[in-house]
Amino acid sequence: AGSITQVPSIVNRETITEMFREAIFDPKGDLRGVQFAVQARRLDGTNCSSTCTTAHVVTCSGTNDVNNGNVQDLLNFVKAGPTEALFNGFANDYISIPTISDDCCDHRICVGGMADTSVTYFTAGNEVEYAFQGEERDDWVELAVVLYQQVDPAERVVKDIVHQRGVSTNGWVNGTFTIREDGDYFLRFFLASYNMASGRSDSSRSNKVGASMKFDFGLPSELIL
């Protein structure tokens, strides 16, 4: 299995939030796509099956890991082998969100942190394997695994993404990204929480968020979970 050897020097939560927006939206402003986890149902009990066309990513407040330390990134959790991260906090800016019409798509998303792999040169046809699992804590888990091409030190381009949301991923999710052209690449793992508990319009809605995630990566056949 791989290890996380590079974590961005992020000290500003708004910056992490903006990086998440950059990852999940394409240059035209369209959502790249959300896969609903096995346990993802609307408030009326029906399964999430629609395709979201937008996402409301907001900043968080009072965001802490289980050790009550401020989580600006996942630096305190990274290690060789499967890495685990947890956070809880409060989603801000409810008033800026339009009237909720779809429980699966229209609630707030609060980003807890992120971690990068080291930049590595790959040739076309190579594959990079990833694995992750996520669980809700104070609210739904939302996570993304993103393949970036590092064009130059100041420019990165999203080449592929897996983006999931729900109560739980129901165990490990495995997959691979295929490299389409020679170049320098890295993976970025985002841990966020979807504020499902905010409800539609009742006055008792909560803005508490929190989720946990385990993840790993490597070349095919390297991952033993």
Residue pairs with C-beta under 8 A, 6 or more apart in sequence:
1 80
1 81
1 82
1 216
1 217
1 218
1 222
1 223
1 224
2 80
2 117
2 216
2 217
2 218
2 222
3 78
3 79
3 80
3 81
4 74
4 78
4 79
4 83
4 115
4 116
4 117
5 117
5 118
6 116
6 117
6 118
6 119
6 186
7 73
7 74
7 75
7 78
7 115
7 116
8 73
8 114
8 116
10 16
10 19
10 72
10 73
10 114
11 72
12 72
13 59
13 60
13 63
13 72
13 111
14 59
16 72
16 73
16 111
16 113
16 114
17 57
17 58
17 59
17 60
17 111
19 114
19 188
19 190
20 57
20 109
20 111
20 114
20 144
20 190
20 192
21 57
22 158
23 32
23 144
23 146
23 158
23 161
23 188
23 190
24 31
24 32
24 34
24 55
24 57
24 144
24 161
24 163
25 31
25 32
25 55
26 32
26 158
30 53
31 52
31 53
31 54
31 55
32 158
32 161
32 163
33 51
33 52
33 161
33 163
34 51
34 52
34 55
34 105
34 163
34 164
34 165
35 162
35 163
35 164
35 165
36 47
36 48
36 49
36 104
36 164
36 165
36 166
37 134
37 141
37 164
37 165
37 166
37 167
37 168
37 169
37 170
38 166
38 168
38 169
38 170
39 166
39 167
39 168
39 170
40 47
40 48
40 104
40 140
40 165
40 166
40 167
41 47
41 48
42 48
42 102
42 103
42 104
43 103
43 199
43 200
44 103
48 103
48 104
48 165
48 166
50 102
50 104
50 105
52 102
52 104
52 105
53 105
54 105
54 106
55 105
55 109
56 96
56 97
56 106
56 107
56 108
56 109
57 108
57 109
57 111
57 192
58 91
58 92
58 93
58 96
58 97
58 108
58 109
58 110
59 92
59 93
59 110
60 89
60 90
60 91
60 92
60 110
60 111
60 112
60 209
61 89
61 90
61 92
62 89
62 90
63 70
63 71
63 87
63 88
63 89
63 90
63 110
63 112
64 70
64 71
64 87
64 88
64 89
65 71
65 76
65 77
65 85
65 86
65 87
66 86
67 76
69 76
71 85
71 87
71 112
71 113
72 113
73 113
73 114
73 115
74 83
74 85
74 113
74 114
74 115
74 189
74 191
75 115
77 83
77 84
77 85
77 115
78 115
81 216
82 131
82 214
82 215
82 216
82 225
83 115
83 214
83 215
83 216
84 212
84 213
84 214
85 112
85 113
85 115
85 191
85 212
85 213
85 214
86 137
86 210
86 211
86 212
86 213
87 112
87 113
87 137
87 191
87 193
87 210
87 211
87 212
88 137
88 138
88 193
88 208
88 209
88 210
89 110
89 112
89 193
89 208
89 209
89 210
90 110
90 207
90 208
90 209
91 108
91 109
91 110
91 193
91 195
91 198
91 207
91 208
91 209
92 108
92 110
92 207
93 108
94 108
94 198
94 205
94 207
97 106
97 107
97 108
98 106
99 201
100 106
100 107
100 198
100 199
100 200
100 201
103 196
103 200
104 165
107 194
107 195
107 196
107 198
108 194
108 195
108 198
108 207
108 209
109 142
109 192
109 193
109 194
109 195
110 192
110 193
110 195
110 209
111 190
111 191
111 192
112 191
112 192
112 193
112 210
112 211
113 190
113 191
114 188
114 189
114 190
114 191
115 188
115 189
116 186
116 187
116 188
116 189
117 186
117 187
117 188
117 217
118 186
119 150
119 184
119 185
119 186
120 184
120 185
120 186
121 182
121 183
121 184
121 185
122 128
122 179
122 182
122 183
122 184
122 185
123 179
123 182
124 179
124 180
124 181
124 182
125 178
125 179
126 178
126 179
126 219
127 176
127 177
127 178
127 179
127 219
127 220
128 147
128 176
128 177
128 179
128 185
128 187
128 217
128 218
128 219
129 174
129 175
129 176
129 217
129 218
129 219
129 220
129 222
129 223
130 145
130 162
130 174
130 175
130 176
130 177
130 187
130 215
130 216
130 217
131 172
131 173
131 174
131 175
131 215
131 216
131 217
131 223
131 225
132 143
132 145
132 169
132 172
132 173
132 189
132 213
132 214
132 215
132 216
133 169
133 171
133 172
133 173
133 213
133 214
133 215
134 141
134 142
134 143
134 164
134 168
134 169
134 191
134 211
134 212
134 213
134 214
135 141
135 167
135 168
135 169
135 211
135 212
135 213
136 166
136 167
136 168
136 193
136 210
136 211
137 193
137 210
137 211
137 212
138 193
138 197
138 208
138 209
138 210
138 211
139 193
139 194
139 195
139 196
139 197
139 206
139 208
139 209
139 210
139 211
140 165
140 166
140 167
140 193
140 194
140 195
140 196
140 211
141 164
141 165
141 166
141 167
141 168
141 169
141 191
141 192
141 193
141 194
141 211
141 212
141 213
142 163
142 164
142 165
142 192
142 193
142 194
142 211
143 163
143 164
143 165
143 189
143 190
143 191
143 192
143 211
143 213
144 161
144 162
144 163
144 164
144 188
144 189
144 190
144 192
145 161
145 162
145 175
145 187
145 188
145 189
145 190
145 215
146 158
146 160
146 161
146 187
146 188
146 189
146 190
147 158
147 159
147 160
147 161
147 177
147 185
147 187
148 156
148 157
148 158
148 159
148 185
148 186
148 187
148 188
149 156
149 157
149 159
149 181
149 183
149 184
149 185
150 156
150 183
150 184
150 185
150 186
151 157
151 183
156 186
159 177
159 180
159 185
160 177
162 173
162 175
164 173
165 194
172 214
172 225
174 223
176 220
177 187
179 185
187 217
189 213
189 215
191 211
191 212
191 213
192 211
193 209
193 210
193 211
194 209
195 207
195 208
195 209
197 205
197 206
197 208
198 205
198 206
198 207
199 205
216 223
216 225
217 223
